[in-house]
Amino acid sequence: MNASVNSSDVKQTVKSYLLKEFLPGENPDELTDTTPLVTGGVLDSLATVKLVAFLEERYGIEFEPHEISSDYLDTLDTIADVVTTKKV
């Protein structure tokens, strides 16, 4: 895996994962970079933990306990920011 990751690649990867795992059959266009995932009810606590596990495995990063919250995981934009910052 490349040492650095592109924000748009992270967003596309996470979007595909979310649609497959948590939103089967949903219109992909409804899930935008700013759709509220945690605060909007798309991700519950179990889904959030699964997402974090996916991100850690996929990108070889580790989330701190305080980062497993809507402050860091509420939109594709914020998720991409966290992942790209950790991969630097």
C-alpha positions in Angstrom: 0.0 0.0 0.0 1.1 3.5 -0.8 2.4 5.4 2.2 0.1 8.4 1.5 -3.5 8.3 0.5 -5.6 10.6 -1.5 -8.7 12.1 0.2 -11.0 11.4 -2.7 -9.9 7.8 -2.9 -10.6 7.4 0.9 -14.1 9.0 0.4 -14.9 6.6 -2.5 -13.6 3.6 -0.6 -15.6 4.5 2.5 -18.7 5.3 0.5 -18.5 1.9 -1.3 -18.1 0.2 2.1 -21.0 2.0 3.7 -23.3 1.3 0.8 -22.4 -2.4 0.8 -22.5 -2.9 4.6 -25.1 -0.6 5.9 -27.1 0.8 3.1 -27.8 -2.0 0.6 -30.2 -0.9 -2.1 -29.9 2.8 -1.3 -29.2 5.3 -4.0 -25.4 6.0 -4.0 -26.1 9.7 -5.0 -27.9 10.2 -1.6 -24.7 9.6 0.2 -22.6 12.7 -0.3 -19.3 13.9 1.2 -21.3 15.9 3.8 -24.1 13.5 4.7 -24.2 13.2 8.5 -23.5 9.5 9.2 -23.5 9.3 13.0 -25.6 12.3 13.9 -28.0 11.5 11.0 -28.6 8.0 12.2 -26.9 6.1 9.3 -24.3 4.7 11.7 -25.2 3.4 15.1 -22.5 2.5 17.7 -22.0 -1.0 16.4 -21.7 0.2 12.8 -19.3 2.9 13.9 -17.0 0.3 15.5 -17.2 -1.8 12.3 -16.3 1.2 10.2 -13.3 2.0 12.5 -12.1 -1.6 12.2 -12.4 -1.5 8.4 -10.5 1.8 8.2 -7.7 0.5 10.6 -7.3 -2.7 8.5 -7.6 -1.1 5.1 -5.2 1.8 5.8 -2.9 0.4 8.5 -3.8 3.2 10.9 -5.0 3.2 14.5 -7.7 5.3 16.0 -7.4 6.7 19.5 -10.5 6.2 21.7 -11.5 9.9 21.6 -11.4 9.7 17.7 -14.2 7.1 17.6 -16.9 9.8 17.7 -19.1 11.9 15.5 -16.4 14.7 15.6 -14.1 12.5 13.5 -16.5 10.1 11.8 -19.7 12.0 10.9 -19.2 12.6 7.2 -17.1 11.2 4.4 -15.1 14.5 4.5 -14.2 14.2 8.2 -13.4 10.5 7.8 -11.1 11.3 4.8 -9.4 14.0 6.9 -8.7 11.6 9.7 -7.4 8.9 7.5 -5.2 11.1 5.3 -3.8 12.9 8.4 -2.9 9.5 10.0 -1.2 8.2 6.9 1.2 11.1 6.6 
